[in-house]
């Protein structure tokens, strides 16, 4: 049987150029450090009570401390991308990028974290020009499905779960590798949403079991414009989901007079939160969010002023929420629950320990434990 | 019963599986003990057996600082919502593979607790022939539904010969119960060899060196606990004390004995014709004179020369026929200008000899020339010469001083060696010669007094012990010995023991290089062993075994009065 690259060349009728097979994430780590679609916000009030300054949550957190924690589910999506081969199409050369994509959920029961759900896929990102007939998204989808079936039939070294197209149109300083990685990232996000949906369907994600999602909830808009019902359902699924970002760009947060909110965030004292702001964008998957910052640890224990601070997001689901923001008591409670998640820490294991939540860290570790080693993986192709 | 899977093999870059060892992880709440046997599925459908050596618990916390941070930087009241991830990892030593495949076990293979047959196979217990029970093994203690109790048998060919011989028991006084363990083994041996089907004949000689420890070994002991009874039953032993026991007490003058034995016990033994008073007469025991010098440093061998002088009956010793006349002759030799003084041996040496000998001979009444059989008196050598298969001789030396104890022990060893070498054959009838046991087991406690690594090289007792340790296996003389600290025993004595039993000891002892072959966890366990628990080493076993034994079946008289 052929190798994947040989099979690809045969099926598409295009020769492949052997290339230096490598993990692309190491080269692109810095550009993806912040949530990729972080936007300017903070100007509009995102909670029902207007607070002019920061708010100390420690007493609320202490009240909750003896109770069963509301957060029982922790979700993390993770992907690794590898350049496998170069494929010449016309006068251009396009990279074929393979990705290992994992989305895992861990649940906590009686203080112990155990795996709950896991999806782990191997995805191939190929240029859309690989389809000689071109066409719209439906034709591309059909072509991908056909290519996938042929590829898996032609080789047995690796079971590829999906093939995605990346656009062969470049803007500004873009390059094809970034575009391929971005499509694999989209694939991961789609599965994160799918995972939340699955948890809701299985009645695992309920009023009594909230979920912390590692990273931002500011997903790109769903591509399928026809499926409005699906989108509404997805939004409802996020009723009990909170996005917690370890890394954020504080300069993107703007106050009313367009002043940066970075100073306000940096001056947060231990266990304080900023007022929640509302953030709306049609460009994104969800139209409205409540966003606020919370300091989990004293600033002096971090490496910089933003260490120990997490960015918290909650999708505004109902119409009143979208109009008036989240109930301030809910913002307080979510903040208090998050504060109570501050221990233990993953000090020594992760340089972002001051911003990390331990169960999320465990979920991340669980998903990453499923990755195949780099050398092994790239040589499967 | 399906094996209970408890973990999986983890072969890491830094801690790979090897031919000898492997690691596996288990849940942190899985109960497991050092010495437990685990089973790993291996290639070609074989099973590899391992013995648990070390159990470590780790979490994902990289440093103590991380733990401090995880408690709000030192708060004692923090109770985090999430328990830190932790697990146990276990180091196991490979002891056997069912198909003799010794490539390392592979990562991810399931590790399970063994069934009884697995344990027997792993430890080599299934291949033991000529079984003699040596303890009771309890595996997976505390693991609900998985506990396995089984008797441990040793091949008696490796315990009392001819394949291997000698047993050494070490452990600190009181807590190790060395004498009890020795008696348990010896009782098991006696029960085994009393059976008609056994071709080999064995007899036993015990030295009672402390109190009344061994002076009632033919009397039934106190009521046993149900567990002890069950152990005896499982081990196939009858609940009866030693049989055919005869006691030998040192003569104490005026028809008395020098012993701690209770009068009523002695009386009963006398009535049953099982007690004798032993004596040493000059004419027949003078060759044992050197045994009085076992703790005397004699670098120039002058004492030895004097003894040779006396034993070879050189003038004036040619006319000596009693201990008193010998002392007179020695006195004469030590007098300055004495007419018959040997030119080779200085007067000072004769005087030194006299000092040492006189102290013992004139104060201890067992050095008496007249032996009266009608008064139940006997020469120890004569008694030993008549030992029969399955008989147990208990020679009591508890009340004697250290020198006299050594002398008697030496005399016993000498007599046994001569008996087995055939020195007495000429004086024995063919019938009596047939009755000489194939094996004579000598048991002595406080071996460190006689075979210390610091003992003078010229010590006659050490010489005899070395002879028995090195040649005893082929001669049929087996030494069962006990001492507090094995490290203080002469290497040639302990090195020739095929079986070793380690009772509770202290940390100074286990730090000695004698224990360098013992894994650290086992060493530490030796300092925590409970009463009645022993770690056994025998060439037949694939690993050290931790066994326990029941209360002895004989009456243990440990009272002060």
Interface residues (C-beta under 8 A of the other chain):
Chain A: X65 X69 X71 X108 X111 X112 X113 X298 X301 X340 X341 X342 X343 X344 X345 X346 X347 X348 X349 X353 X358 X359 X362 X365
Chain B: X60 X61 X62 X63 X65 X66 X67 X69 X70 X71 X72 X73 X78 X79 X80 X81 X82 X83 X84 X85
